[in-house]
Amino acid sequence: MPTKKIITRGPKSKIVASKKVKKKITNKKSLKIHRNEKFKGIYIQYKINIELHEKSVFVIGDYANKYDSSIKKRLNEIYEKIKTKKGKLTVLDLNTLEKYLEMHPQQESLFAKNTIVSIVSLMDNVFSSIFRYYYSNNPERLSIENKSITYAELNEVAKIEDAKTYLLDKEIEKILLNEGIKDRFRILKEDMGITLPDNKEHLDELNKLIKTRNLIVHNSCCADQEYIKKYGSKGMEKGSHIPLNKQYLLDSLALVFYIGGFILQSVQIKYADKKLDDRDFILNDLIHELVKKEKFTYIKELYNASKIFTLTDMTKKMIVINFCIGAKKQGRSKQHIDQILEKEDWSVEDDDLSLYLYALKDQHNMFYSHLKKLIKNNQIRKRELLEWEIFTFYRKKAKFREIIKKVIK
């Protein structure tokens, strides 16, 4: 195990950058490595979109709920007036009733449907990017019907490159529109040799999400016989409206984030330049984000998957750290966490690792002393103090707030 100082990732997989690392890419070798980060870039954009959808669920979704509640309250007042025959309905009452009835379907329901459609589209984009990369580099693997182009189709393209793009587009459209999720997974596993998440329960949930999206688009979000047979609740009949609530939207976002991130990491490891320093960046970042969302089942599966992937030593350590943070948030005992940590060699000199280990082992005095040192030496930034999940165990403590108050104003 090397003893020299290592520039590494924090629990959120942000590289603790030196001034040299921050310099702009200037040479051809660096540009080549930058291009090989394709799937990392797709993942980062994917994560941003997931986060934006989560915020919209809490902001726009909650606003839609309040809006609907106010309409429902006013309608109930009018209905109660009709029912009890107390007082005479005014022209204003009738106009209000007509106006509110025209506002249906409810805004919350519309928001939920649009969100489900958008969530599935995010995952479609991930598949599209992966397949485009694969088939553009392996054109011989295109299906028979997309290995040739007709004379009429040639009239629609101006150059050879346009013809290649046209055939790729046809292949991807065929996969995304005409083939199910099982066929997509088959291509990834059998043709591309990609390691995939294999928890049947999660794959069933993904199938349910895609089926729900299809029924929203093609059947006004009403259950058909297939949906009822596989996913229907007691008493649900054909034509029943599929219930969509806030928790289902958040769970669906976490599900596609986990599965999409897992697949992108598998592809990155398989196809990225083996000299790329952070080709295993996605897995580390993904597990930290899921710790924040408290999706402990996904965290455990990623922890187990980390033993299959070829990862850098430091990434392995950070995954263990994040797994232990998740265990601590679940209320697992100090003894349980120590047993996990003991399986790894922690002799490497790294200030971040020391801080995490002090926190996980409840060595509070050492944690505070080390934190003061990192802040004093500008080795930890304001954003990290706000975002790193390791600090959730201290943020409500007066001593922690006192130490960081000069950093976070």
C-alpha positions as CSV (number, residue, x, y, z in Angstrom):
1,M,0.0,0.0,0.0
2,P,1.6,3.4,-1.0
3,T,2.2,5.8,1.8
4,K,2.5,9.0,-0.2
5,K,-0.3,11.5,-0.3
6,I,-3.0,10.5,-2.8
7,I,-5.3,13.0,-4.6
8,T,-8.6,11.2,-4.3
9,R,-12.4,11.6,-4.2
10,G,-14.6,12.7,-1.4
11,P,-17.7,10.7,-0.7
12,K,-19.5,12.6,-3.4
13,S,-16.7,11.5,-5.8
14,K,-15.5,15.1,-6.4
15,I,-11.8,15.0,-7.1
16,V,-9.9,16.9,-4.4
17,A,-8.1,19.0,-7.1
18,S,-4.7,20.5,-7.1
19,K,-3.9,23.6,-9.1
20,K,-2.4,21.4,-11.8
21,V,-5.6,19.4,-12.1
22,K,-7.7,22.6,-12.5
23,K,-5.7,23.8,-15.5
24,K,-7.5,23.7,-18.9
25,I,-6.9,20.7,-21.2
26,T,-4.2,21.8,-23.7
27,N,-2.5,18.7,-25.1
28,K,-3.7,16.0,-27.5
29,K,-3.3,13.2,-25.0
30,S,-5.5,15.0,-22.5
31,L,-8.1,15.7,-25.2
32,K,-8.2,12.0,-26.0
33,I,-8.9,11.1,-22.3
34,H,-11.5,13.8,-22.2
35,R,-13.4,12.2,-25.1
36,N,-13.2,8.8,-23.4
37,E,-15.2,10.3,-20.5
38,K,-18.3,10.2,-22.7
39,F,-20.4,8.0,-20.4
40,K,-19.3,10.0,-17.3
41,G,-20.7,13.1,-19.1
42,I,-23.9,11.3,-19.9
43,Y,-24.2,10.3,-16.2
44,I,-23.6,13.8,-14.9
45,Q,-26.3,15.2,-17.2
46,Y,-28.6,12.3,-16.2
47,K,-28.1,13.0,-12.5
48,I,-28.8,16.7,-13.0
49,N,-32.1,15.9,-14.8
50,I,-33.1,13.5,-12.0
51,E,-32.4,16.2,-9.4
52,L,-34.4,18.8,-11.3
53,H,-37.4,16.4,-11.5
54,E,-37.1,15.7,-7.7
55,K,-37.2,19.4,-7.0
56,S,-40.2,19.8,-9.3
57,V,-42.0,17.1,-7.4
58,F,-41.6,19.0,-4.1
59,V,-42.2,22.5,-5.6
60,I,-44.6,22.2,-8.6
61,G,-46.2,19.0,-7.3
62,D,-47.0,20.4,-3.9
63,Y,-48.2,23.6,-5.5
64,A,-50.6,21.6,-7.8
65,N,-51.8,19.7,-4.7
66,K,-52.7,23.0,-2.9
67,Y,-54.3,24.4,-6.1
68,D,-56.5,21.3,-6.4
69,S,-57.4,21.4,-2.7
70,S,-58.6,25.0,-3.0
71,I,-60.8,24.1,-5.9
72,K,-62.2,21.0,-4.2
73,K,-63.0,23.1,-1.1
74,R,-64.9,25.7,-3.1
75,L,-66.8,23.0,-5.0
76,N,-67.7,21.2,-1.8
77,E,-69.1,24.4,-0.4
78,I,-71.3,24.8,-3.4
79,Y,-72.4,21.1,-3.4
80,E,-73.2,21.4,0.3
81,K,-75.3,24.4,-0.4
82,I,-77.3,22.5,-3.0
83,K,-77.6,19.4,-0.8
84,T,-78.9,21.2,2.2
85,K,-80.9,23.7,0.2
86,K,-79.7,26.4,2.5
87,G,-80.0,29.7,0.8
88,K,-80.5,30.3,-2.9
89,L,-77.8,29.6,-5.4
90,T,-76.5,32.9,-6.7
91,V,-75.3,33.6,-10.3
92,L,-71.9,33.8,-8.8
93,D,-72.2,30.3,-7.3
94,L,-73.3,28.9,-10.7
95,N,-70.5,30.7,-12.6
96,T,-68.0,29.5,-10.0
97,L,-69.3,25.9,-10.3
98,E,-69.0,26.0,-14.1
99,K,-65.5,27.6,-13.9
100,Y,-64.1,25.1,-11.5
101,L,-65.6,22.1,-13.3
102,E,-63.9,23.2,-16.5
103,M,-60.5,23.1,-14.6
104,H,-60.6,19.3,-14.3
105,P,-58.7,17.0,-14.7
106,Q,-56.9,18.1,-11.6
107,Q,-53.5,19.8,-11.9
108,E,-51.8,17.3,-9.5
109,S,-52.8,14.4,-11.7
110,L,-51.6,16.1,-14.9
111,F,-48.3,16.9,-13.2
112,A,-47.8,13.3,-12.1
113,K,-48.6,11.9,-15.6
114,N,-46.2,14.3,-17.3
115,T,-43.5,13.5,-14.7
116,I,-43.8,9.7,-15.3
117,V,-43.6,10.2,-19.1
118,S,-40.5,12.4,-18.6
119,I,-38.8,10.0,-16.2
120,V,-39.1,7.1,-18.7
121,S,-37.8,9.4,-21.5
122,L,-34.7,10.1,-19.4
123,M,-33.9,6.4,-19.3
124,D,-34.7,6.1,-23.0
125,N,-32.0,8.7,-23.7
126,V,-29.5,6.7,-21.7
127,F,-30.2,3.6,-23.8
128,S,-30.1,5.7,-27.0
129,S,-26.7,7.1,-26.2
130,I,-25.3,3.7,-25.4
131,F,-26.7,2.0,-28.4
132,R,-25.5,4.8,-30.7
133,Y,-22.0,4.5,-29.4
134,Y,-22.0,0.7,-29.7
135,Y,-23.5,0.4,-33.2
136,S,-21.4,3.3,-34.6
137,N,-18.3,1.4,-33.5
138,N,-19.7,-2.0,-34.5
139,P,-21.8,-1.5,-37.6
140,E,-21.6,-5.2,-38.5
141,R,-23.9,-5.8,-35.5
142,L,-26.8,-3.8,-37.0
143,S,-29.9,-5.8,-37.7
144,I,-30.2,-7.2,-41.3
145,E,-32.8,-4.6,-42.3
146,N,-30.6,-1.7,-41.2
147,K,-27.4,-2.9,-42.9
148,S,-28.5,-1.6,-46.3
149,I,-30.2,1.5,-47.6
150,T,-32.7,1.7,-50.5
151,Y,-32.4,3.9,-53.6
152,A,-35.3,6.0,-52.4
153,E,-33.7,6.5,-49.0
154,L,-30.4,7.5,-50.7
155,N,-32.3,10.5,-52.2
156,E,-32.9,11.8,-48.7
157,V,-29.2,11.9,-47.7
158,A,-26.4,14.2,-49.0
159,K,-23.3,12.4,-47.8
160,I,-22.0,9.0,-46.7
161,E,-22.0,10.2,-43.1
162,D,-25.6,11.2,-43.3
163,A,-26.4,7.7,-44.6
164,K,-24.6,6.1,-41.6
165,T,-26.5,8.3,-39.2
166,Y,-29.8,7.4,-40.9
167,L,-29.1,3.7,-40.5
168,L,-28.1,4.2,-36.8
169,D,-31.3,6.2,-36.2
170,K,-33.4,3.5,-37.7
171,E,-31.7,0.8,-35.5
172,I,-32.1,2.8,-32.3
173,E,-35.7,3.7,-33.1
174,K,-36.4,0.0,-33.7
175,I,-34.9,-1.0,-30.3
176,L,-36.6,1.8,-28.3
177,L,-40.0,1.7,-29.9
178,N,-40.6,-1.8,-31.0
179,E,-38.6,-3.9,-28.5
180,G,-39.2,-4.1,-24.8
181,I,-36.9,-3.5,-21.9
182,K,-35.9,-7.2,-21.8
183,D,-34.6,-6.9,-25.4
184,R,-32.6,-3.8,-24.5
185,F,-31.1,-5.7,-21.5
186,R,-30.4,-8.7,-23.7
187,I,-28.4,-6.5,-26.2
188,L,-26.4,-4.9,-23.3
189,K,-25.6,-8.3,-21.7
190,E,-25.2,-10.7,-24.7
191,D,-24.0,-8.4,-27.4
192,M,-22.0,-5.8,-25.5
193,G,-20.9,-7.9,-22.5
194,I,-22.2,-5.4,-19.9
195,T,-22.8,-6.3,-16.2
196,L,-26.4,-5.4,-15.3
197,P,-28.4,-5.0,-12.1
198,D,-30.1,-8.4,-11.6
199,N,-32.6,-7.8,-8.8
200,K,-35.9,-9.2,-10.1
201,E,-38.0,-7.0,-7.9
202,H,-36.3,-3.8,-9.2
203,L,-36.6,-5.0,-12.8
204,D,-40.4,-5.7,-12.2
205,E,-40.7,-2.1,-10.9
206,L,-39.0,-0.8,-14.0
207,N,-41.4,-2.8,-16.2
208,K,-44.3,-1.4,-14.2
209,L,-43.1,2.1,-14.7
210,I,-42.7,1.7,-18.4
211,K,-46.2,0.0,-18.6
212,T,-47.7,2.9,-16.7
213,R,-46.0,5.4,-19.1
214,N,-47.5,3.6,-22.0
215,L,-51.0,3.6,-20.5
216,I,-50.7,7.3,-19.7
217,V,-49.8,8.0,-23.4
218,H,-52.1,5.6,-25.1
219,N,-55.0,4.9,-22.6
220,S,-55.5,8.0,-20.5
221,C,-53.8,6.4,-17.6
222,C,-56.5,3.7,-17.3
223,A,-55.5,0.2,-16.4
224,D,-55.8,-2.6,-19.0
225,Q,-56.1,-6.3,-18.4
226,E,-52.3,-6.8,-18.5
227,Y,-51.7,-4.1,-15.9
228,I,-54.3,-5.5,-13.6
229,K,-53.0,-9.0,-13.8
230,K,-49.4,-8.0,-13.1
231,Y,-49.7,-4.9,-10.9
232,G,-53.3,-4.3,-10.0
233,S,-54.5,-3.8,-6.4
234,K,-57.5,-5.5,-4.9
235,G,-60.7,-4.2,-6.5
236,M,-59.1,-2.6,-9.5
237,E,-61.0,-3.2,-12.7
238,K,-60.3,-2.6,-16.4
239,G,-60.6,1.1,-17.1
240,S,-59.7,2.1,-13.5
241,H,-57.5,5.1,-13.2
242,I,-54.0,4.1,-12.2
243,P,-53.1,5.9,-8.9
244,L,-50.1,8.2,-9.0
245,N,-48.8,9.9,-5.9
246,K,-45.8,11.9,-4.7
247,Q,-44.0,8.9,-3.2
248,Y,-44.4,6.9,-6.4
249,L,-42.8,9.7,-8.4
250,L,-39.9,9.9,-6.0
251,D,-39.4,6.1,-5.9
252,S,-39.5,6.0,-9.7
253,L,-36.9,8.7,-9.9
254,A,-34.6,6.8,-7.5
255,L,-35.2,3.6,-9.5
256,V,-34.2,4.9,-12.9
257,F,-31.3,6.8,-11.4
258,Y,-30.0,3.6,-9.9
259,I,-30.5,1.4,-12.9
260,G,-29.4,4.1,-15.4
261,G,-26.3,4.9,-13.4
262,F,-25.4,1.2,-12.9
263,I,-25.6,0.6,-16.7
264,L,-23.6,3.7,-17.5
265,Q,-20.8,2.6,-15.1
266,S,-20.7,-0.9,-16.6
267,V,-20.4,0.6,-20.1
268,Q,-17.8,3.1,-18.9
269,I,-15.6,0.4,-17.5
270,K,-16.1,-1.8,-20.5
271,Y,-15.3,0.8,-23.2
272,A,-13.4,3.7,-21.7
273,D,-9.7,4.0,-22.1
274,K,-8.1,1.8,-19.4
275,K,-5.7,4.6,-18.6
276,L,-8.6,7.0,-17.7
277,D,-8.0,7.9,-14.0
278,D,-11.6,8.1,-13.0
279,R,-13.3,5.5,-15.3
280,D,-15.0,4.2,-12.1
281,F,-16.2,7.7,-11.1
282,I,-19.9,6.9,-11.7
283,L,-20.2,4.0,-9.2
284,N,-18.7,6.0,-6.4
285,D,-20.9,9.1,-7.1
286,L,-24.0,7.0,-7.6
287,I,-23.7,5.2,-4.2
288,H,-23.2,8.5,-2.4
289,E,-26.3,10.1,-4.0
290,L,-28.4,7.0,-3.1
291,V,-27.1,7.3,0.5
292,K,-28.5,10.9,0.5
293,K,-31.8,9.5,-0.8
294,E,-31.7,6.7,1.9
295,K,-32.2,4.0,-0.7
296,F,-30.5,1.4,1.3
297,T,-31.4,-1.6,-0.9
298,Y,-29.8,0.0,-3.9
299,I,-26.7,0.9,-1.8
300,K,-26.2,-2.7,-0.7
301,E,-26.5,-3.9,-4.3
302,L,-24.0,-1.4,-5.5
303,Y,-21.6,-2.4,-2.7
304,N,-21.9,-6.0,-3.8
305,A,-21.4,-5.0,-7.5
306,S,-18.2,-3.2,-6.6
307,K,-16.6,-6.5,-6.0
308,I,-17.3,-7.5,-9.6
309,F,-16.1,-4.4,-11.3
310,T,-12.4,-3.6,-11.8
311,L,-12.0,-0.5,-9.6
312,T,-9.1,1.7,-8.3
313,D,-8.1,1.0,-4.8
314,M,-9.3,4.4,-3.6
315,T,-12.7,4.0,-5.2
316,K,-13.1,0.7,-3.4
317,K,-12.3,2.4,-0.2
318,M,-14.8,5.3,-0.8
319,I,-17.5,2.8,-1.7
320,V,-16.9,1.0,1.6
321,I,-17.1,4.4,3.4
322,N,-20.4,5.3,1.7
323,F,-21.8,1.8,2.4
324,C,-20.9,2.3,6.1
325,I,-22.5,5.8,6.1
326,G,-25.7,4.1,4.8
327,A,-25.5,1.5,7.5
328,K,-25.0,4.2,10.2
329,K,-28.0,6.1,8.9
330,Q,-30.0,2.9,9.2
331,G,-29.1,2.7,12.9
332,R,-26.7,-0.3,12.5
333,S,-24.4,-0.8,15.5
334,K,-20.9,0.5,15.8
335,Q,-19.7,-3.1,16.0
336,H,-21.4,-3.9,12.7
337,I,-19.8,-1.0,11.0
338,D,-16.4,-1.8,12.5
339,Q,-16.6,-5.3,11.1
340,I,-17.2,-3.9,7.6
341,L,-14.3,-1.4,7.9
342,E,-11.9,-4.1,9.2
343,K,-12.0,-5.9,5.9
344,E,-10.2,-3.0,4.2
345,D,-6.6,-1.7,4.6
346,W,-6.8,1.9,5.8
347,S,-3.0,2.5,6.2
348,V,-3.0,4.8,3.1
349,E,-2.3,8.4,4.2
350,D,-5.3,10.6,3.2
351,D,-6.9,13.4,5.2
352,D,-10.4,12.9,3.9
353,L,-10.3,9.2,4.7
354,S,-9.2,9.9,8.2
355,L,-12.1,12.3,8.7
356,Y,-14.6,9.8,7.5
357,L,-13.2,7.0,9.7
358,Y,-13.3,9.2,12.8
359,A,-17.0,9.9,12.2
360,L,-17.9,6.3,11.4
361,K,-16.1,5.0,14.5
362,D,-17.7,7.8,16.8
363,Q,-14.2,9.2,17.6
364,H,-15.7,12.6,18.0
365,N,-12.8,14.5,19.5
366,M,-10.5,13.3,16.8
367,F,-13.2,14.2,14.2
368,Y,-13.5,17.8,15.4
369,S,-9.7,18.2,15.7
370,H,-9.2,16.9,12.2
371,L,-12.0,19.0,10.8
372,K,-10.5,22.2,12.2
373,K,-7.2,21.3,10.6
374,L,-8.8,20.7,7.2
375,I,-10.7,24.0,7.3
376,K,-7.6,25.9,8.5
377,N,-5.5,24.5,5.6
378,N,-8.3,25.2,3.1
379,Q,-8.5,21.4,2.4
380,I,-12.3,21.4,2.6
381,R,-14.7,23.7,0.9
382,K,-18.0,25.2,1.8
383,R,-19.8,23.1,-0.8
384,E,-18.4,19.9,0.7
385,L,-19.5,20.9,4.2
386,L,-23.0,21.3,2.9
387,E,-23.2,18.3,0.6
388,W,-21.0,15.5,2.0
389,E,-23.3,12.9,3.7
390,I,-20.7,12.1,6.4
391,F,-21.6,15.4,8.0
392,T,-25.3,14.5,8.6
393,F,-24.2,12.9,11.9
394,Y,-22.9,16.3,13.1
395,R,-24.9,19.1,11.5
396,K,-27.3,19.4,14.5
397,K,-24.5,19.5,17.0
398,A,-23.5,22.8,18.5
399,K,-19.8,22.1,18.4
400,F,-19.9,21.3,14.7
401,R,-21.9,24.5,13.9
402,E,-19.4,26.5,15.9
403,I,-16.4,25.2,14.0
404,I,-17.9,25.8,10.5
405,K,-19.7,29.1,11.1
406,K,-16.7,31.0,9.7
407,V,-16.8,28.9,6.5
408,I,-20.6,28.9,6.0
409,K,-22.1,32.4,6.4
